[in-house]
Amino acid sequence: MKVAIFFGSQSDTDKMRGAANCLREFGIEFEAYVLSAHRVPEKLEEVLADVEKRGAEVIIAGFRNVGSTNSCNKISWN
């Protein structure tokens, strides 16, 4: 995986899908996660450390204060 995409709410999926589509168009491997930085910051740190350990070179983040989720979910757009 070269790129990790993070966003804070399922409601951001359509907006962040543009990043996924662009990466896919250029054949760049990625993973996407829905993760609330406000509710579970320790989980965010854990997942960030994991994606870094697995070789992520770029992180795209789209967080906001509204509509957070209580957990981390990996999204598959591939």
N, C-alpha and C positions, 0 to 999 in steps of 0.2 A: 504494500500500500504506500503510495506516494503522498496522498492528500487525505486529511480528515476534515469532514464538515460537521460543525456543531451548531445546533440551534436550540432555543429554550422552550419551544412549544410546538405541539402538533399543528397549530394554526399557522406556523411559519413554513410549513412543508412546501406549499406552492411557490413561495418566494425563493426558498433555498434550492428548489428543483432546478432553477436556472443555472446555478453553479454546477450542479451534477451533470446537467445536459452539456454544458461547455466542456467539462473535463472528459466526459464520454466521447464527445466529438473529436477531441485530440488524442484519444486513446490513453488517458491518464487514469491509473488505478486509484480508487478512493473508497472511503467508508463514510457513512453519515450517521450521526447520533442526535437524538432528541434528549436534552439533559438540562435540567433546571439548575443553573448556577446559584440561584438565590435559596433554593430549598435544600439542595444537597451538594454544597460546595466541596465536601470531602470526596464525594463520588466523582465530581468533575476532575479533581486533582488525580484521583486513581486512574480514570480513563485516559486523561491526557498523558500521564506517565506511561501507560501501556501503549498508546499509539506511537509515542516517541520511541519507546523501546523497540517497537516493531518496524520502525523505519520511516514514519511519516516525516516528510520534508517540509510540508506546508499545512497550516491549519486555517480553515475558513470558519469564522465564527459569526453568528447572527443572533445575539442575545438581546432581550428587552425585558422590561419589568412586568409585562402583562401576560396572563395566560400561562403561567408556569405549570410544569408537570411535576409529579413527586418522585419520578424515577428516571432511569436512563434506558433508552430504547435504541437499538441499532436499526437503522432503516436500510432496506435493500432496494436500490433503484436500478441495479444492473440487469 
